[in-house]
């Protein structure tokens, strides 16, 4: 099992003939992703790495029945690419491109959200921008995550950081802890899929037994995620917050990773998770041990549950048998007016 992508994902690549688009198309095809088409205006009819190229997303979707797309086009065209993909009816839109102006992203975000609302939640979902995409090991990969460091398993991973995702996934794999899906949601101030969205999907996925959440300084997404986990997530979660030594007012890596006005510090985010009973790793290398402990506790409880239910049934049966025995031994009362024996 996985979230968002699987063997049935039929992927388009917007910007397929560019440097990054062409390289990662080759990587995704080699991994086994069903890349059914690419889009570059003016280059329709060509092929790249065996993938047919179309002039527009609408043409590509009509010809290939694609249900997902990944965007590698330059920042000045990326917002239009999101609009085009959403209007073509694609279910999943993954925007790898970084450097989108916040105002442009906001307009794309609201457009996608409106279409999703109009379709009753079945419309397009945006991941990113400025994200590494996602991978469901052994099934499909959409984006730039390296497939060789992943392996199938029970751990869901969601992160604001791309390279931090790679580091932690590699450590999980080396520790024998495979993944259901590894999802990079992006580090911009406005993104299409939040931690809460990802947690909801992992909670509903039957094969995901535990979740790793990696946040960073800036914004309040992590605090909101901690409150959501406390109320709605039953599966164990392990958290990590990057930027613990970042100075206030200085952007660290991502556009959204900045402590402003005293808010969004690593200490505040870590405290929020700890208050919700969520273990917080101080350094990334602690995550595999913490998630292994969380998994073992969950599995122990699940192993103990049938025995506890059987024990409860046995106690209930004994109580019922005891009650029946007492009732049988209890002398019967004479009915009013009935003649007494011996008279």
N, C-alpha and C positions, 0 to 999 in steps of 0.2 A: 504494500500500500504506500501511498504518497499523497502529497497535497499539490494541487494546481497542475502538475504535469505527470504524464506516465507514458506507456508505450503507445497510447492512442493519440498523443499530441501530434498535430500536423502543423509544422512551423513555417512561417514566412520570415525572411530576413530583409528588413528595410535598410538600404545602404549596402546591399550585398556585394557591389563591385568596388567599394572603397577598400582602403588598406585593412582596416580593422574588421570590417564586415566580411571580406573575403577570407581572411585568416581564420576568424572564429567560425565561419561557416564550415570550413574544412575540418576544424576541430570537433564541431558538433556532429557533423556527418560521420566522422571516424568513431565517435562515441556511440553512435547508434540512434541518434535523434532523427526523427523523420522530417527532414528539411524538405518541404515540398515545393518551395518557390522563393524567389528573391524579388526585390523591387528597387529599381533605379530608373527614374524618369529619363526617357530618351534611349534606353538600352534594352528595351523589350525585344525578345526574340533571341537574345544571347544565352549562353550557358556558362556557369562558373562552378567548378568542382562537381559537375553533373547536375547542377540545380538550374532549372529554367528561370530566366529573368523576365519580369513584366514591368510595364510602364507605370502601373498604379496598383495600390492595394486592392481596390475593388476588382480589377481584372484578375489579379493573382488569386484572390479568395474564390471568385466564381469558377476559375479553371481548376483549382486544386482542392477545394473544400477545406482550406486551412482553418484552424480554430485558435491559433496563437501567432504572435509575432514578436520579434526582438528588433530593437531599433539601435543602429550604429551610426546614424547620420549626424553631421556636425550640429553644434548647439543652435545655430541660427535657424535651422530647419526642423529641429527635433519636436517642437511643439506642434507644428503642422503635421508631422508624421504621426503623433499621438492622435490628433483629431481625425486624420485620414483612417487610421486603423480602427478607431472607435466607430466611426460612421460606416465602415465596411462590415461591422457586426462581429469582429473577432472577440473571443471570450477573454483572452489573456493578452495584455500588452506589457512587454518588459522593455523599459527604456534604460539602456546602458549609458547613454550620453551624459557627460557632466558639463557643468557650466551654463545650464539653463537659467535665465533670469527668473527670480521668484515670482514676479507678476505673470510671466508667461506660463510657468508651471501651474500657478493657481487657476488660470483660465482653463487649462487642459484638465486639471483635477475636477473642477466643477462640471465640465462637459461630460466627462466619463461618469461622474457620480449621478448626473441627471439621467443619462441613458440607463444606468444600472437601476435607478429608482423606477423609471418608467417600465422596465421589464420585470419588475417584481424581484429584483436581486439576481436575475439570471444574465444581466448585461455584462459589459466589459469590466474587467478588473485591471487596474494599472499597478505595476510594480516599478519602483523607481520614481524619478530619474536618478542618475548618478549612483547606480547600483551594479553589483556583479552578476545579477540574475539569480538563477536557482538550478539545483541539480537533484534528481531523485536517483540515487546510485543504482546502476544496472538497468535503468528504465529510460531516462531521457535527461538531457541537460540543455538549458536555454540560457545563454550568456557566456561568461568568461571564466567561470569556476573550473579549476583543473580537475578533470575526472579521475586521474590516477591516484589522488589522495583520498578518495571516498570509497566506502564499501557499504553494502546494504546492511541494515540493522534497525534497532528500535528507538534511536534517538533523533528527535527533531531539532534542528538548529535554525535560529533566526538571529540576524545581526544587522546593525547599522553599518558596520565596517566590512569592506571586501577582504583586504589582506588579513585582518584579524580572523575572519571566517576561515580562510585557508589554513592559518596556523593552528587553530583549535580543532578543525576537522581532521587535519593530519595527526594531531595528538590523540584524538579519539580513536582514529583508525589504528594507530600503533598500539593503543591499549586494548584493541579487540572490540571496540564499541562502534558498531556501524550506525548508519543514519537512514531514516526514512526519506527526509528531504532536507536539504541545506538551502536556506533562503536568505539572500541579502536584500534588505528593504531599502537601502540607500541612506545617505547622510545629509541630504539637503533639508532645509527648514520645512519644505512642503513635499510630501511624498504620497504616492497613491495607496500604498498598503502599509498599515501601521503594525506595531507590535501586537496590539489587541486583535487585529484582523488575523495575524499569523497564529496567535495563541488559540483563537477560536477554531481555526482549521486543524491545528495539531490536536486539540482536545477531542475533536470529532473523529479523528483518524484512528481506527481500531488498532493499527500496528505500531503507532507511536506510543511508547511507554514512558518516556521522559523527555524533557525539553531543556535545551541550553539556550539562554537568552543573553546576547552580548550587546550592551548599550555603550553610550559614551556621554561625555559632558554636553551641555546645551539642551535647551527645551525642557519639556516635562513628560515626554513620552514614556520614559522608564517609570516615573512615579505613577502615572496612570496605569501602566501595565501591572505594577505591583498591586494596586488596589483591585484590578480586574482579576488577577490570579487568586487573590484572597477569597473573592466572592464566587468565581465561576470555574476555576481550573482545579480538577481533582488530581491530575497527574503531577508527579514531582517536577520541579523546575529548579535549575541552577543558574545563577546570574553572574555576570562580570561587567564591570564598568571601566571603560578606557578613559584615560586623561586624568588620573588621580593626582598627578603633580602639575597639571596645567595651570599657568597663571591667569587670573581673571582678566577679561578684556582682550585676550589674544586667541585668534582662531587657530584651532589645531586640526589640520588635515581637511575636514569636511566643512562645508559652508554653514552647517547647523551646529558644529562643535565649537561653541563659544560660550563662555560664562559671561552673562550680561546682567548688570544690576544686582549681582549677588545671587542670582537664580541659576539653576542648572548645574550645580557643582557635583562632582563625583561623590562627595560625602553625603549630600542630600539624597542622591539616588540609591546609594548603598544602604543608607539608613531606612529608606522606604521598603526595600526588598527584605531587609532583616526584620523589620516590624511586621511584615506579612508572613514571616516564618520561612523565607526563601534563603537557602545557603548562598553566600556571595564569595566567589573566588577572589583572592587578593592579586593573584597573577594568573595568566592563562593556563599555565601548566598544572594548576590545581584542579581544573575543571574535570578531567577524566576521573580522578579519584572521587570527587564529590558526586559526579553523575553515577559512577559505579555503586557507591553506597546507597544513593537514592533508588536506583533500580533494584538492588538486592532487598531493600526494605519493602518496596512495592510488591515484589514477587513473593517475599515471605508472607506478607499479609494475604495475598491471593491464595497461596498454598494452605494457609491456616484457615481460610474462610470455609471451605467445604467441611473440614473436621469440626469447626465450631457449629456449623449448621446441623451436622449429624448429631453432635452432642446435645444441642438444644432439642432436636426431635426426640432423642432418647429420653431426656429428662421429662419432656412433655408426655411421652408415652408412659413413663413410670408413674407420673402424677395421675394420668388418666386411669391406669390400671389400679393404682392404690385407691383412688376415689371409688372405682367400681367395686373393689373388694370390700371397702367399708360399707358401701350401700347394701351389698349382699348380706353382710353379717349383722346389719342393724335390724332389730326385731320389728316386725310389721305391726302397725297400730290397728286395733280392731275398729271395724266400721261401726258407726252409730246404729244401734238397734240390732246388731247381729248377736245371735246367741253365743254365750261363752261356752268353751269346751268344758265338759265335765258336769254340766247342769242337766 
